[in-house]
Structures are given as structure tokens and as C-alpha cells.
Amino acid sequence: MVSSMIFRLTFLFITFFFTFTGYAVDIDSFNKKLSARISNDLKQYDIPGAAYAIVKNNQVIAMENFGYTDVAKNQKIDNNTVFRLASVSKPFAATITTMLAQEQQLNLSDPVTKYLPNFALATQGAANKIQLKHLLSHSSGLMPNAYDNLLHENWSMDKIIGRFDRVTPICQPAKCYGYQNIAYGFLQPAIEASQTKSYPVLLQERIFTPLKMDDASVGIEVFLKQNNTAKPHILRKRIKTGKKNKAGKDIKRYIWRTVDVTPDYYKVAPAAGVNASVSDLAKWLIANLGYNPDVLAPDLLTELTIPRIKTKKDLRRRYWRKHLTDAHYGYGWRIYQFDGHPIIYHSGWVAGFRADIGYSPELDIGFAILINAESNVINKISSQFWSQAHQAFATEKL
């Protein structure tokens, strides 16, 4: 209750600040319209729970919560409810890897085989050509999502790595894009070989603690021990209500089923192992906008967001495609040209959870949303946010 009151008072101050210091945008009005629109979208698909945050400059200008941690409605979502981030974990892995490289504790040009000597491909010598930087940018030349299915079958990472000797690369490294989860997990042994600490401990000490991301963690064990966690939901069925919307289409009711959190993608912690609240992601966004240079140095942020490889398929994403004119992957981040403006972005999807996060260096604004259901409504919400944010803030004095 006290923390909620403090946030509300802070929000009122920020609204006053933006109104009387040269910002024509009415932040309160902007967020009220956004919140109402998101609420309607979530209700349309009967999403159990969600949370979002908006940051501008070094301030949280909005943080909203919707619904419950599960369909039983026993506990409401709040600012500190922890969700699985799924692939929104990748920017954290890329950040710590690039940070260590800039400190000369590892080399991004090192071959993966230096740290995984048992890693081999069907083409003789091909594995030795894949470097850490290729893993960071999904430009390893491997087929997309190589052996992700084996994570669901409870295979160990050692056993999965041994399977790669059957894989023939689809291109030379750095020549084509192929999104990976297991191969992104190969970053962990490289990181840990350069340190005396585990990957989760490094994230805690180098990122979570200094940024005061108090709810953030890595791994299934920590997630299951926490009390304030969102539960994952998968779609059980759709039911016609017999009603029509304004467009004359059937209005459906979506029935969601709560499922167990499983260890599958937690096995590849750099790819999908981070847990965090929307409050944590607000702090992460502020740091990536450059307001915590002692933690994320300016040259580090620049290195992470250099376009490395084209991602043409992204230009066809539903809801996004009418806005995107160019799309690349950097180190752990997607780099989009959205209505003529660059945004740095990533999405995440793992059984029962969806996550979206992005920021605009040009507008000095960031947005993150978390939902505890597998629904593409998150793409609609995020793309609409960026469209409206550019309309509202593009002419502002930054």
C-alpha cells in the first residue's frame, strides 16, 4: 500500500514536470487512453493478467496492472509480480557477454569450440568457424531454432550438443539470420570460463543488484520459491458467444488453462532463463536509455545496438508490418525502423507467458509489457504503443 502510494505521488509529480517544462504532451491523458485501450484488448481475449510500464528520460511515467496471477483469481497482479521473460532474457545475456569482452575477459571472436570442444557439425570444420559474436547476433549459419524440440523431451544439454554433428549449416557464419535458443545457451560456458562465478550470480552482481532490480532472478528454482509470481496459461478453447462486434464478426470467449512451469527453456538460461517484474523492466529500460552509465556504459550500449544481420521475416510480422521499413538483429536486441524512427526491441514467448520490451533512443522513451497467457494480442498492444508514442512525442523537446 505504501509503495503504491509513493508511486502515485511520483507519477503526479512527473505529470506536473512534463506539463510545465516544455513538454506539450499530457502524460496523464496519454496513459489513460493507453491503459483503456490495453484493458479492452486484454478483455477481448480474456487474458488472466498483465502489467506494463512506460519510462521517459530517467523516470517511470506509467505503470499499470491488470487482472490476476491465475484464472482462479486468488491474487492480483501488482508492480512486483514476477513473470518469466522467455526470450527477453537474451538482451541480458548479450549485455553481460559484451561487457566481459570490453573488459577483455573474453573475446567475441573466440570460436564456440574453445568452450564446447565436443560441439561439431556435419560439415567438416564448420563448427570452428562459429564465433561468440555469431551466437549473439543469431548469424551462426545454423538452421533456425535448431533442436529446440529436444528441450521439451527432457534431454540434457550435453546430449543435445552431441546431436549437432548431424546438422549441416545453411550458410557461412555472418551471412544469414537463423534465430536460436539452444545455440544462444552456448554463451553460458564461455561466460563462466572467463569467471569464477556462475552465470546467474554474474547477472545478479553486475546487472540486477546495481540497477535495484529486486524481483529479478535466473532459473526455475528461484521462480518456484517466490510467492508473488504470475502463473502460465495456455488456450484451452474458444467459445462463440452468439454476439457480434461492430465489424459483424463473432465475439468469442477464450478459456485459459493454468499449467505448470517446466524446466525446458530454463536449461538455456542465456536464451530464456530470466524472471522479472514489470518494475524490474522499467529500471532495465532506464539503464538502456543511458541513465545508469556506471552499470551500462555508453560504448557498451552502442556495441549492443549496432545492426549486425538483416531479419527480413520481421517485416512481415502481423500488426508490425505496416510500420516497419527495415529490421536487423544486433547483439541480443532487434533493431527496427518503425515509421521512420529506430526502436530497440525484443519479444519473448515460452509456455504460458508472453513478454515485449523496447525503447527509442531518439524519443528517450521505453515500453515493456508482460502477460501470463500465450496470446498474440501482445503484438497488437506493442505495435500500437509505438505508433501512438511516435505521434505524441516525435515533436517534443527532448
C-alpha positions as CSV (number, residue, x, y, z in Angstrom):
1,M,0.0,0.0,0.0
2,V,2.8,2.4,0.9
3,S,4.8,1.6,-2.2
4,S,1.7,2.1,-4.4
5,M,1.0,5.5,-2.8
6,I,4.6,6.6,-3.3
7,F,4.4,5.6,-7.0
8,R,1.1,7.5,-7.4
9,L,2.6,10.7,-5.9
10,T,5.7,10.3,-8.0
11,F,3.5,9.9,-11.1
12,L,1.6,13.1,-10.3
13,F,4.9,14.9,-9.9
14,I,6.2,13.6,-13.2
15,T,2.9,14.7,-14.9
16,F,3.4,18.2,-13.5
17,F,7.0,18.2,-14.5
18,F,6.3,17.2,-18.1
19,T,3.5,19.7,-18.4
20,F,5.4,22.7,-17.2
21,T,8.9,22.1,-18.5
22,G,8.4,22.3,-22.2
23,Y,6.6,19.1,-22.9
24,A,3.3,19.6,-24.7
25,V,2.1,16.0,-24.2
26,D,-0.3,15.5,-21.4
27,I,1.3,12.3,-19.9
28,D,-1.8,11.6,-17.8
29,S,-4.1,11.7,-20.7
30,F,-1.8,9.7,-22.9
31,N,-1.6,6.9,-20.3
32,K,-5.3,6.9,-19.5
33,K,-6.1,6.4,-23.2
34,L,-3.4,3.7,-23.5
35,S,-4.5,1.9,-20.3
36,A,-8.1,1.9,-21.5
37,R,-7.1,0.5,-24.9
38,I,-4.9,-2.2,-23.4
39,S,-7.6,-3.1,-20.9
40,N,-10.1,-3.6,-23.8
41,D,-7.6,-5.7,-25.8
42,L,-6.9,-7.9,-22.8
43,K,-10.7,-8.3,-22.1
44,Q,-11.3,-9.2,-25.7
45,Y,-9.1,-12.3,-25.3
46,D,-9.9,-12.9,-21.6
47,I,-6.2,-12.6,-20.7
48,P,-5.8,-13.6,-17.0
49,G,-3.3,-11.0,-16.1
50,A,-0.8,-8.4,-17.4
51,A,1.4,-5.4,-16.4
52,Y,3.1,-2.7,-18.4
53,A,5.5,0.2,-17.7
54,I,6.4,3.3,-19.7
55,V,9.6,5.2,-19.0
56,K,10.8,8.5,-20.4
57,N,14.2,10.1,-19.7
58,N,15.2,8.6,-16.4
59,Q,11.6,8.4,-14.9
60,V,8.8,5.9,-14.8
61,I,5.9,7.8,-16.2
62,A,3.3,5.0,-16.0
63,M,3.0,1.5,-14.5
64,E,-0.3,-0.4,-14.7
65,N,-1.5,-3.8,-13.7
66,F,-4.5,-5.9,-14.9
67,G,-6.2,-9.0,-13.7
68,Y,-4.8,-11.9,-11.6
69,T,-1.9,-14.2,-11.3
70,D,-4.1,-17.1,-12.4
71,V,-7.6,-17.9,-13.6
72,A,-8.6,-18.8,-10.0
73,K,-8.4,-15.0,-9.3
74,N,-6.8,-15.5,-5.8
75,Q,-4.1,-12.9,-6.2
76,K,-4.0,-9.7,-8.2
77,I,-1.1,-8.7,-10.4
78,D,1.0,-5.9,-9.0
79,N,4.1,-4.0,-9.9
80,N,6.3,-6.7,-8.3
81,T,4.6,-9.8,-9.7
82,V,7.3,-11.9,-11.3
83,F,6.8,-13.3,-14.8
84,R,9.0,-15.5,-17.0
85,L,10.7,-13.3,-19.6
86,A,11.4,-16.0,-22.1
87,S,13.5,-14.6,-24.9
88,V,13.5,-11.1,-23.4
89,S,16.3,-12.9,-21.4
90,K,18.6,-12.6,-24.5
91,P,19.4,-8.9,-24.1
92,F,20.7,-9.7,-20.6
93,A,22.9,-12.4,-21.9
94,A,24.2,-10.2,-24.7
95,T,24.9,-7.4,-22.3
96,I,27.0,-9.5,-19.8
97,T,28.9,-11.2,-22.7
98,T,29.7,-7.9,-24.4
99,M,30.6,-6.3,-21.1
100,L,33.1,-9.0,-20.3
101,A,34.5,-8.7,-23.9
102,Q,35.0,-4.9,-23.4
103,E,36.8,-5.7,-20.2
104,Q,39.0,-8.1,-22.2
105,Q,37.9,-11.1,-20.0
106,L,36.8,-12.9,-23.1
107,N,37.0,-12.4,-26.9
108,L,33.9,-12.2,-29.1
109,S,36.0,-13.6,-32.0
110,D,36.7,-16.8,-30.0
111,P,35.3,-19.9,-31.7
112,V,32.5,-21.7,-29.8
113,T,34.5,-24.9,-29.9
114,K,37.0,-23.2,-27.5
115,Y,34.4,-23.5,-24.8
116,L,32.4,-26.5,-26.2
117,P,35.1,-28.8,-27.6
118,N,32.5,-31.6,-28.2
119,F,30.5,-29.3,-30.5
120,A,30.7,-30.4,-34.1
121,L,28.6,-30.1,-37.3
122,A,28.1,-32.4,-40.2
123,T,30.3,-30.2,-42.4
124,Q,33.9,-30.7,-41.6
125,G,35.4,-27.7,-39.9
126,A,32.2,-25.7,-39.9
127,A,31.8,-25.6,-36.1
128,N,35.2,-24.0,-35.7
129,K,34.1,-21.1,-37.8
130,I,31.2,-20.1,-35.5
131,Q,32.3,-17.4,-33.1
132,L,30.7,-16.0,-30.0
133,K,29.7,-12.8,-31.9
134,H,27.7,-15.0,-34.3
135,L,25.8,-16.5,-31.4
136,L,25.0,-13.0,-30.1
137,S,23.5,-11.9,-33.4
138,H,21.9,-15.2,-34.5
139,S,24.2,-15.3,-37.5
140,S,25.8,-18.7,-36.8
141,G,24.6,-20.2,-40.1
142,L,22.6,-22.9,-38.2
143,M,19.0,-23.7,-39.2
144,P,16.6,-21.7,-37.1
145,N,15.6,-23.0,-33.7
146,A,18.0,-25.9,-34.0
147,Y,16.9,-28.8,-31.8
148,D,14.5,-26.7,-29.6
149,N,12.2,-29.7,-29.7
150,L,14.7,-31.7,-27.6
151,L,14.3,-29.3,-24.7
152,H,10.7,-30.4,-24.4
153,E,11.8,-34.1,-24.4
154,N,13.9,-33.6,-21.2
155,W,17.3,-34.1,-23.0
156,S,20.3,-32.8,-21.2
157,M,22.3,-30.1,-22.8
158,D,25.3,-32.4,-23.2
159,K,23.2,-34.9,-25.1
160,I,21.7,-32.1,-27.3
161,I,25.1,-30.7,-28.1
162,G,26.2,-34.2,-29.3
163,R,23.3,-34.2,-31.7
164,F,24.6,-31.2,-33.7
165,D,27.1,-33.4,-35.6
166,R,24.0,-34.2,-37.8
167,V,23.4,-30.6,-38.7
168,T,24.6,-29.1,-42.0
169,P,24.9,-25.2,-41.8
170,I,22.5,-23.3,-44.1
171,C,25.1,-20.6,-44.8
172,Q,28.5,-19.4,-43.7
173,P,28.6,-17.5,-40.3
174,A,27.6,-13.8,-40.6
175,K,25.9,-14.4,-43.9
176,C,22.3,-15.3,-42.9
177,Y,20.0,-15.0,-39.9
178,G,18.7,-18.0,-38.0
179,Y,17.1,-17.5,-34.6
180,Q,18.5,-19.8,-31.9
181,N,17.7,-20.8,-28.4
182,I,20.0,-23.8,-27.7
183,A,22.9,-22.1,-29.5
184,Y,22.3,-18.9,-27.5
185,G,22.7,-21.1,-24.5
186,F,26.3,-21.9,-25.7
187,L,27.2,-18.4,-24.4
188,Q,27.0,-19.6,-20.8
189,P,30.1,-21.9,-20.8
190,A,32.0,-19.1,-22.5
191,I,30.9,-16.6,-19.8
192,E,31.6,-18.9,-16.9
193,A,35.0,-20.0,-18.3
194,S,36.1,-16.4,-18.0
195,Q,34.9,-16.1,-14.4
196,T,34.9,-17.9,-11.1
197,K,31.2,-17.2,-10.8
198,S,28.1,-18.8,-12.3
199,Y,26.0,-17.0,-15.0
200,P,23.1,-16.4,-12.6
201,V,25.5,-14.9,-10.0
202,L,27.1,-12.6,-12.6
203,L,23.7,-11.3,-13.7
204,Q,22.8,-10.7,-10.1
205,E,26.1,-8.9,-9.3
206,R,26.6,-6.9,-12.5
207,I,23.1,-6.0,-13.5
208,F,20.2,-6.9,-11.1
209,T,21.7,-5.6,-7.9
210,P,23.3,-2.4,-9.1
211,L,20.1,-1.5,-11.0
212,K,17.9,-2.4,-8.0
213,M,16.0,-5.0,-10.0
214,D,14.9,-6.5,-6.7
215,D,12.5,-9.1,-8.1
216,A,14.8,-10.4,-10.9
217,S,16.4,-13.8,-10.9
218,V,17.6,-16.6,-13.1
219,G,16.3,-20.2,-13.1
220,I,13.3,-22.3,-12.3
221,E,14.2,-23.0,-8.7
222,V,14.1,-19.3,-7.7
223,F,10.9,-18.8,-9.6
224,L,9.1,-21.7,-7.9
225,K,10.1,-20.4,-4.4
226,Q,8.7,-16.9,-4.9
227,N,5.3,-16.1,-3.6
228,N,4.3,-13.3,-6.0
229,T,4.5,-15.0,-9.4
230,A,2.2,-15.0,-12.4
231,K,1.1,-18.5,-13.4
232,P,1.4,-19.6,-17.0
233,H,-1.8,-20.2,-19.1
234,I,-2.4,-21.9,-22.4
235,L,-5.5,-21.6,-24.5
236,R,-8.0,-24.5,-23.8
237,K,-10.7,-23.5,-26.2
238,R,-12.7,-20.7,-27.9
239,I,-16.4,-20.4,-27.4
240,K,-18.8,-18.4,-29.6
241,T,-20.9,-16.1,-27.5
242,G,-23.6,-15.6,-30.1
243,K,-22.9,-11.9,-30.2
244,K,-21.3,-9.8,-33.0
245,N,-18.9,-6.9,-32.8
246,K,-19.2,-3.7,-34.7
247,A,-17.5,-5.2,-37.7
248,G,-20.0,-8.1,-37.7
249,K,-17.6,-10.7,-36.6
250,D,-18.4,-13.3,-34.0
251,I,-17.4,-12.4,-30.4
252,K,-15.7,-15.3,-28.8
253,R,-14.9,-16.2,-25.2
254,Y,-11.4,-17.5,-24.6
255,I,-11.0,-20.3,-22.0
256,W,-7.5,-20.4,-20.5
257,R,-5.9,-23.3,-18.5
258,T,-3.3,-22.8,-15.8
259,V,-0.3,-25.1,-16.5
260,D,2.9,-26.0,-14.6
261,V,6.1,-24.1,-15.0
262,T,8.5,-26.5,-16.8
263,P,12.3,-26.6,-16.8
264,D,12.7,-27.0,-20.6
265,Y,13.9,-23.5,-21.7
266,Y,15.4,-22.8,-18.3
267,K,18.1,-25.2,-19.5
268,V,19.3,-22.4,-21.8
269,A,19.5,-19.6,-19.3
270,P,21.0,-17.0,-21.7
271,A,18.2,-17.6,-24.1
272,A,15.2,-17.8,-21.8
273,G,16.1,-18.1,-18.1
274,V,15.4,-14.7,-16.6
275,N,12.4,-14.0,-14.3
276,A,11.4,-10.4,-13.5
277,S,8.6,-8.0,-12.7
278,V,7.4,-5.0,-14.7
279,S,9.1,-2.8,-12.0
280,D,12.4,-4.5,-12.8
281,L,11.9,-4.0,-16.6
282,A,11.3,-0.3,-16.0
283,K,14.7,0.0,-14.3
284,W,16.3,-2.1,-17.1
285,L,14.8,0.3,-19.7
286,I,16.1,3.4,-18.0
287,A,19.6,1.9,-17.9
288,N,19.4,1.0,-21.6
289,L,18.4,4.6,-22.3
290,G,21.7,5.6,-20.9
291,Y,20.8,6.8,-17.4
292,N,23.0,4.3,-15.5
293,P,26.4,4.7,-17.2
294,D,28.2,3.2,-14.2
295,V,26.4,-0.1,-14.9
296,L,25.8,0.1,-18.7
297,A,28.4,2.3,-20.2
298,P,27.6,4.3,-23.3
299,D,30.1,2.3,-25.5
300,L,28.5,-0.9,-24.3
301,L,25.0,0.3,-25.3
302,T,26.4,1.3,-28.7
303,E,28.0,-2.0,-29.3
304,L,24.8,-3.9,-28.4
305,T,22.6,-2.0,-30.8
306,I,24.7,-1.9,-34.0
307,P,22.7,-3.7,-36.7
308,R,24.6,-7.0,-37.5
309,I,22.3,-9.1,-39.7
310,K,19.1,-8.4,-41.6
311,T,15.9,-10.1,-40.3
312,K,13.6,-9.8,-43.4
313,K,11.0,-12.0,-41.9
314,D,10.3,-9.4,-39.2
315,L,9.0,-7.1,-41.9
316,R,6.0,-9.4,-42.3
317,R,5.0,-9.6,-38.6
318,R,1.3,-9.1,-38.1
319,Y,0.5,-5.7,-36.6
320,W,4.1,-4.5,-37.1
321,R,4.4,-4.9,-40.9
322,K,2.6,-1.7,-41.8
323,H,5.1,0.3,-39.7
324,L,8.4,-1.5,-40.3
325,T,10.7,-0.4,-43.2
326,D,13.9,-2.2,-42.0
327,A,14.8,-4.8,-39.4
328,H,18.1,-6.2,-38.1
329,Y,19.4,-8.1,-35.1
330,G,22.3,-6.7,-33.1
331,Y,23.7,-8.3,-30.0
332,G,20.7,-9.5,-28.1
333,W,18.3,-6.8,-29.5
334,R,16.3,-6.4,-32.6
335,I,16.8,-3.0,-34.3
336,Y,13.7,-1.8,-36.2
337,Q,13.0,1.2,-38.3
338,F,9.4,1.9,-37.2
339,D,7.6,4.7,-39.1
340,G,11.0,6.2,-39.8
341,H,12.3,6.0,-36.3
342,P,14.7,3.5,-34.8
343,I,13.5,1.3,-31.9
344,I,15.5,-1.3,-30.0
345,Y,13.2,-4.2,-29.2
346,H,12.8,-7.8,-28.2
347,S,9.9,-10.2,-27.6
348,G,9.6,-13.4,-25.6
349,W,7.3,-16.4,-25.7
350,V,7.5,-19.5,-23.5
351,A,4.7,-21.9,-22.5
352,G,2.1,-19.7,-20.9
353,F,3.9,-16.4,-20.9
354,R,4.5,-13.5,-23.4
355,A,6.8,-10.5,-23.0
356,D,7.6,-7.4,-25.0
357,I,10.2,-4.7,-24.4
358,G,11.6,-1.9,-26.4
359,Y,13.0,1.6,-26.3
360,S,13.5,4.6,-28.6
361,P,16.9,6.4,-28.1
362,E,15.5,9.2,-30.3
363,L,12.4,9.8,-28.3
364,D,14.1,8.8,-25.0
365,I,11.1,6.5,-24.1
366,G,10.7,2.8,-23.3
367,F,7.8,0.4,-23.0
368,A,7.5,-3.1,-21.5
369,I,4.5,-5.4,-21.2
370,L,4.2,-8.8,-19.6
371,I,1.2,-11.2,-19.9
372,N,0.6,-14.6,-18.3
373,A,-1.0,-16.2,-21.4
374,E,0.1,-17.3,-24.9
375,S,-1.7,-14.6,-26.9
376,N,-0.6,-12.6,-29.9
377,V,-2.6,-9.7,-28.6
378,I,0.8,-8.5,-27.2
379,N,2.0,-7.8,-30.7
380,K,-1.1,-5.6,-31.3
381,I,-0.5,-3.7,-28.0
382,S,3.2,-3.1,-28.5
383,S,2.9,-2.0,-32.1
384,Q,0.1,0.3,-31.3
385,F,2.0,1.8,-28.4
386,W,5.0,2.6,-30.6
387,S,2.8,4.1,-33.3
388,Q,1.0,6.4,-30.8
389,A,4.2,7.2,-28.9
390,H,5.8,8.4,-32.1
391,Q,2.8,10.5,-33.0
392,A,2.7,12.0,-29.5
393,F,6.4,12.5,-28.7
394,A,8.1,12.9,-32.0
395,T,7.8,16.7,-32.0
396,E,8.6,17.1,-28.3
397,K,11.6,18.9,-27.0
398,L,13.8,16.0,-25.8
